[in-house]
């Protein structure tokens, strides 16, 4: 299943909309369950729920971000509302007349007459000037339409310190994901992304590590070839209690990016929530590589042609290096225009 949800992509997004400096988007949504209680006997009752969401973008972009609300499973969601940076608003036909987002700065979703008994709604904020891993973040809440004494049990939840993690090349990073479930009955996975394709789509994720549920089957752990021998999940007990905390050793410049922690119970313990019971949160890793990368000390924020290979570029922000990226095949980096360009238009510095 994970192979269907998370396609490995090694192609970065190279569009002229990149800002001069890396700008990191951080979203905080209302974690947990949002309830709608069915009071059919009350003539004054209104089926109205709110999903709270806040965000920061640092440094702030010149243009407003795109606000998107989605429903479904992480990395396989459906857009129900989108407020583009241009001001254009899209509403899914199923939600016409019963969904709104009143503020772009605090994009709380207001939803009327939602009677699907359970779903997961995601608040996504995208800085269009910084597409890809640094420019987009999202978080979710579970919706539960309560018709009686029913109550969702065995809910999964994750929590991360979303402060960007600074690392040196060759060092070790530990990403402390807390919450549950853990152990044999848990499915735990970490993914990296989203990355962009040359067609402009920025929704491809790389599965860093995946631990399958151990209920009724042999527990397995699979690792991306890019992280083979360098990643592990924490273990509290030698036989059963594997936790979501991720350790990455021998950090490389290419490891810079956004990492998502996601867990859920085996379906038999998910109170029929199934895949909706899987939440996710993300944290950004920034990599300094003074030994092999050009220094950013004293340089203005922006992107620079790599002195060793003009088909590569590196990004500086606040005097720190945010790693090296490769231009698509046949292109080299045009430092003046801040984009990948045809070789006959560029002077290799």
ABEGO torsion letter per residue (X at the ends): XAAAABBBBABBBBBAABBABBBBBBBBBBBEBBBBBBBAABAABBBBBBBBBBBBBOBBBABBBBBBBBBEBBGABBBABBBBAAGBBBBBAAABGABBBABAABBBBBBBGBABABBBBBBBBBBAABBEAAABBBBBBBBBBBABABBBBGBBBBBBBABBBBBBBGBBBBBBBBEOBBEAABBBBBBBOBBBBAAGBBABBBBABBBBBABGBBBBBBBBAAABGABBBBBABAAABBBABBBBBGBBAAABEBBBBBBBBBAAAAGGAEAAABBBBBBBBBBBBAAABBBABGBBBEBBBBAABAABBBBBBGGBBAEBBBBBBGBBBBAAAGBBBBAAABBBX
